Amino acid sequence: MFLAVLLMVADLNWPKMKEGRAWLSLVVTPLQWVVDIPSRLADSLSDVVVERASLVRENQSMKAEALVLERKVQQMAALTAENIRLRELLSAGERVEAPTRLAELIGVNPDPFQHEVILNRGSEDGVFIGEPVLDAGGVMGQVVSLAHYTSRVMLVTDARSAVPVEVNRNGYRGIALGKGVLNELELEHVPDTADIRVDDLLLTSGLGGRFPRGYPVARVTEVIRDPGRPFTLVKAEPSARLDRSRHLLLVEYHPVLPAPQEEVADE
């Protein structure tokens, strides 16, 4: 206690004490730095941890935003593609002389031996049995059964389907038969002398009163002339996108059939 009082008095009255105190502070300064190192390390580590946590949160937020933007881009791509298809379908509808109604594909027949699709239009919408169905590329098929609000369409590739066609280049007529293969039609019993070539476009001929004349059905992909066979086999690929089209046109085509002639009774 006495020593402390003595040092205080000396510090107040002896100028040399200030110099001593300065030298003493110089000696103690490194010790202060050493003692302060843990505190500074803790502060730095805390900043790193906080900054890393902030970066992690920001990274997660940016990933979430990227996923949302990617989903929007995908939706935009789907909407753009659908818009293109609808424009093509609208253009195809403008070429159809008969009235049309838009329909959407809502189902596919799971039976592999029947090529049928289900549309969201039925008898309540004025759909009738035998009504032709088109997409932007050409003839899809015809309505074969009805419900109140849905209808079932048999595609042109169904094994039961037969579409009267004519070659656009020269008017040669034939029957395009479905063979149960989604991307293939056949013209059977074609004479060897028939002028049919690969890449010829087959159009509906209008015969049979089922399909209006002049709409694309298929394009010839192969002409097989076998000397051992009595007929030429012609294979064609459907013009319609049978496995991709979602929006279709129902054509209100009612052919005008000639009135039956009345028999004149013999007098």
C-alpha angles and dihedrals in degrees: 000000000000091000091053092051090047092052092049092052092046091049091054098044107027115070092199089068090070091057090048091050090051091052090046091052089051090054094046096047095081089050089052090051092050092048091049095052096087091050092050091046090051091050092048092047090049090052091049092049092047092046092048092049089049091049091048091051091046091048092051091048091050091049090052091049090048091053091049091049091047090052090050090049090051091049090048091051091049091048091048092051091046090049090053091050092049090050090051090048091049089051090050090048091054089058092054111092095199121074114271138197127205118242134180127221109240103167148014127218106249092209105107091207094058121061101205136139132195123231131200093239126086145162091302087062093051097259114153137194111273095022110153118243123206138180129196091280102046145281115359099178141270139287111264103171138020142208127178095270105010138050136198120229125201110215122227090247094060112116089240094054125104120173122187107231141173132206108254092214099057109001097248108163129219145139121268107213126199114232100190092261115117097221102036141076128175136212107209132191092028111160117241088240094059114119101232123142138183112275093026112146117235116211132186108270095204091234117135093035095253105101127033115247125263105030121130116258106165146332121239112250103170138018114195117194109183117181088210093059126071094221139042116247114221121192123194139181118232116251092216119083093240096176098039112035115103102171116057140177124237109207117214093216117163109173117217105237120201113260114250113257115244116237115241111227116231112245 
